[in-house]
Amino acid sequence: MVNFVIVDDNNNHRKNICNIVMKRMMSNQVNFKINEFNDYNNKLTTYIKESGHISIYILDLELPSGDGIDIARMIRNTCNDWNSPIIIITAHSSLYYEVYKQRLQILDFIPKFGSIDTSINEDIDICLRMLNKEKVYKYIYKNVEYNIKLSDINFIQRDGRKTKIVTKNQTYYQNITINAIKSMLPTYFKISAKGTLINMRNIHEIDWNEMIVFFKDGTKDYVVTNSHKKEIENYEAD
């Protein structure tokens, strides 16, 4: 279970952040719970003191009864919790340096206005890696159990009678159909060619003239066709 704590006195801003977190976590297929607070109040301090588990904190910098830095100080200094990731969201990006000077191990500082989806989604992925909560694909092949992080998989492709699962450093094999494995994976694994699933989150660039996909880890391969171009280009990051 991954616990999120979202603190913002503006109901619309808070709900927007909750929706972003919910969408990302549902696509990650990881169990989670969102705890909402509208101020630095007794309800929040009780949660921090008594929760007994690591949480991902997304804090508004300015609150009616304090600010996000006050909450971060309580988490770090009062409760001695140096493992819970803390993300600060604010309308005052000029305070960026002042926040980091506090030496509270703030993961990120996100401007409140504008599109915050990408920053929050990227931070969630970092947090899951920090907390070892990344979703993995588990299976047994030839009496050996495999646990592959979904974030490591670039593409999955039918290879003769087997299916290969390709990461940067290794290729794995399993006796399973593409349709069967697709049904067990998050929605960001899309069909990109006949008998091929691609991890949309790992794509850096696609050369449609040469049909080459360049992945974020520096590898590349011929794993797209024009017949799936429209679906891939219309994909909205989740």
Salt bridges, closest charged atoms under 4 A:
ASP8 OD2 - LYS112 NZ 3.33
GLU36 OE1 - ARG14 NE 2.97
GLU36 OE1 - LYS15 NZ 3.24
ASP60 OD2 - LYS112 NZ 3.09
GLU62 OE2 - HIS92 NE2 3.38
ASP70 OD1 - ARG73 NH1 3.11
GLU98 OE2 - LYS101 NZ 3.87
ASP125 OD2 - ARG24 NH2 2.47
ASP125 OD1 - ARG201 NH1 3.90
GLU134 OE1 - LYS149 NZ 3.59
GLU231 OE1 - HIS228 ND1 3.81
ASP238 OD1 - ARG201 NH2 3.57
